[in-house]
Amino acid sequence: MNMGKRASAVVALAAALLAGCAGRTPPPTTPAAAPEAPPSASTGYTAMPRYGMTDIYWEPPLATSPEERAAYFVSRLSDTRFVAPGSNGPRFVAAEKLGEIGLPAVPLLLARLDTRDEYELMLALYALELATQDPLLMARTRGDAITLKGALDPNTNADNVATARQWQQQHADALALPATY
């Protein structure tokens, strides 16, 4: 019997030690809300909203094709947190990434021209201007890329949508993605 009491005492001691080692985790702290910068004079939108509150350079690890990456960044165009400080003003990260992706992003961006969100529309147009400079697409359009009047100015969105639609009509055949892309 003495052995049974000793075994149960060891088990109770081990359980107490394990419970003590695990300890209580402190409650999660919420970071203080960063004050938003005043609206930018050039765009009318907040230049650096809540910078640092999200990892704007993170990409889904399983997004392997250019089309998947483009779909992710198109979904981030309306997210005002996807802005980083730049030497010449704000950098619109999602739009710039879409410009780097190029041709695979163009059909997705053209589909966003119907959005009612002026901020998203402005960035979709900017991304289109960048993406249509893709060498693969420029070879198909004989060097014709979208050139916006007053890029990143929501006051020129209507004119820029007309320019993009005209470019789309002129180069509809160039937008067909090859099956092996």
C-alpha positions as CSV (number, residue, x, y, z in Angstrom):
1,M,0.0,0.0,0.0
2,N,2.9,2.3,0.7
3,M,4.0,1.9,-2.9
4,G,0.5,2.9,-4.2
5,K,0.4,6.0,-2.1
6,R,3.9,6.9,-3.3
7,A,2.9,6.4,-7.0
8,S,-0.2,8.5,-6.7
9,A,1.9,11.2,-4.9
10,V,4.4,11.2,-7.8
11,V,1.6,11.5,-10.3
12,A,0.0,14.3,-8.4
13,L,3.3,16.1,-8.2
14,A,4.0,15.7,-11.9
15,A,0.6,17.0,-12.7
16,A,1.1,20.0,-10.5
17,L,4.5,20.7,-12.1
18,L,3.1,20.4,-15.6
19,A,0.3,22.7,-14.8
20,G,2.7,25.2,-13.3
21,C,5.0,25.1,-16.3
22,A,2.2,25.7,-18.7
23,G,1.3,28.8,-16.8
24,R,-1.3,31.2,-17.9
25,T,-0.8,33.0,-21.1
26,P,-1.3,36.7,-20.8
27,P,-4.3,38.2,-22.5
28,P,-3.6,39.4,-26.0
29,T,-2.8,43.0,-26.2
30,T,-4.3,45.1,-28.9
31,P,-1.9,47.7,-30.4
32,A,-3.0,51.3,-30.0
33,A,-4.7,52.5,-33.2
34,A,-2.2,54.5,-35.2
35,P,-3.6,57.9,-36.1
36,E,-4.3,58.2,-39.8
37,A,-2.4,60.7,-41.9
38,P,-4.4,63.6,-43.3
39,P,-5.7,63.1,-46.8
40,S,-3.2,63.5,-49.6
41,A,-3.7,66.6,-51.6
42,S,-3.0,64.8,-54.9
43,T,-5.4,61.9,-54.4
44,G,-7.8,63.0,-51.8
45,Y,-7.3,59.8,-50.0
46,T,-5.3,59.1,-46.8
47,A,-1.7,58.8,-47.8
48,M,-0.5,56.3,-45.1
49,P,-3.5,54.7,-43.4
50,R,-2.6,52.5,-40.5
51,Y,0.7,51.5,-42.0
52,G,2.2,48.5,-40.3
53,M,-1.2,47.1,-39.2
54,T,-0.9,44.4,-41.9
55,D,1.9,42.7,-43.8
56,I,1.4,44.2,-47.2
57,Y,4.2,42.2,-48.8
58,W,2.8,38.8,-47.7
59,E,1.5,36.6,-50.6
60,P,-0.4,33.4,-50.3
61,P,2.1,30.6,-50.2
62,L,0.2,28.3,-52.5
63,A,-0.5,31.0,-55.2
64,T,1.9,29.6,-57.7
65,S,0.6,30.8,-61.0
66,P,0.6,34.4,-62.2
67,E,-3.1,34.3,-62.4
68,E,-3.5,33.2,-58.8
69,R,-1.1,36.0,-57.6
70,A,-3.0,38.5,-59.8
71,A,-6.4,37.4,-58.2
72,Y,-4.9,37.9,-54.7
73,F,-3.7,41.4,-55.5
74,V,-6.8,42.4,-57.3
75,S,-8.7,41.5,-54.2
76,R,-6.5,43.9,-52.2
77,L,-6.9,46.9,-54.5
78,S,-9.7,48.4,-52.3
79,D,-7.8,47.7,-49.1
80,T,-6.4,51.1,-48.0
81,R,-3.9,49.4,-45.8
82,F,-1.9,48.2,-48.8
83,V,0.0,51.5,-49.0
84,A,3.7,51.9,-48.1
85,P,5.7,55.0,-47.7
86,G,7.9,55.8,-50.7
87,S,10.5,58.4,-51.5
88,N,8.1,60.3,-53.8
89,G,4.9,59.8,-51.9
90,P,2.8,56.7,-51.1
91,R,3.4,53.4,-52.9
92,F,0.3,51.5,-53.8
93,V,1.6,48.0,-53.2
94,A,-1.2,45.9,-54.7
95,A,-1.3,48.0,-57.9
96,E,2.4,47.8,-58.3
97,K,2.5,44.0,-57.8
98,L,-0.2,43.7,-60.5
99,G,1.9,45.8,-62.8
100,E,4.8,43.4,-62.2
101,I,2.6,40.4,-63.0
102,G,1.7,42.0,-66.3
103,L,-0.4,40.2,-68.9
104,P,-2.1,37.7,-66.6
105,A,-3.4,40.6,-64.5
106,V,-4.9,42.6,-67.3
107,P,-8.2,40.7,-67.8
108,L,-8.9,40.8,-64.0
109,L,-8.2,44.5,-63.9
110,L,-10.4,45.2,-66.9
111,A,-13.2,43.4,-65.0
112,R,-12.7,45.9,-62.1
113,L,-13.5,48.9,-64.2
114,D,-17.2,48.6,-63.2
115,T,-16.5,49.1,-59.5
116,R,-18.3,51.9,-57.7
117,D,-15.4,52.3,-55.3
118,E,-13.5,55.3,-56.6
119,Y,-10.3,54.4,-54.7
120,E,-10.4,50.8,-56.1
121,L,-11.1,52.1,-59.6
122,M,-8.2,54.6,-59.4
123,L,-5.8,51.8,-58.4
124,A,-7.2,49.4,-60.9
125,L,-6.5,52.0,-63.6
126,Y,-3.0,52.6,-62.3
127,A,-2.3,48.9,-62.2
128,L,-3.7,48.6,-65.8
129,E,-1.3,51.3,-66.9
130,L,1.6,49.4,-65.4
131,A,0.5,45.9,-66.5
132,T,0.0,46.8,-70.1
133,Q,3.6,47.7,-70.3
134,D,4.5,44.0,-69.9
135,P,6.9,43.1,-72.8
136,L,4.8,40.0,-73.7
137,L,1.7,42.1,-74.1
138,M,3.5,45.0,-75.8
139,A,4.7,42.5,-78.4
140,R,1.1,41.6,-79.1
141,T,-0.2,45.2,-79.2
142,R,2.7,46.5,-81.3
143,G,3.9,48.6,-78.4
144,D,0.6,50.1,-77.5
145,A,0.0,50.4,-73.7
146,I,-2.6,52.3,-71.7
147,T,-1.5,55.8,-70.9
148,L,-3.6,57.5,-68.3
149,K,-4.2,61.2,-67.9
150,G,-3.6,62.1,-64.3
151,A,-2.9,58.6,-62.9
152,L,-3.8,58.3,-59.2
153,D,-6.2,61.1,-59.4
154,P,-9.8,60.1,-58.8
155,N,-11.1,63.1,-60.6
156,T,-9.8,61.6,-63.9
157,N,-11.3,58.2,-63.3
158,A,-14.1,58.6,-65.9
159,D,-11.7,59.7,-68.7
160,N,-9.3,57.0,-67.8
161,V,-12.0,54.3,-67.9
162,A,-12.9,55.5,-71.4
163,T,-9.2,55.3,-72.4
164,A,-8.9,51.7,-70.9
165,R,-12.1,50.6,-72.6
166,Q,-10.9,51.9,-76.0
167,W,-7.6,50.1,-75.5
168,Q,-9.5,46.9,-74.6
169,Q,-11.6,47.1,-77.8
170,Q,-8.6,47.7,-80.0
171,H,-6.6,44.9,-78.5
172,A,-9.2,42.3,-77.5
173,D,-7.3,39.6,-79.5
174,A,-4.0,40.3,-77.7
175,L,-5.6,39.6,-74.3
176,A,-6.2,35.9,-75.0
177,L,-3.9,34.0,-72.7
178,P,-1.9,31.2,-74.3
179,A,-2.8,27.7,-73.0
180,T,0.8,27.1,-71.8
181,Y,1.1,30.4,-69.9
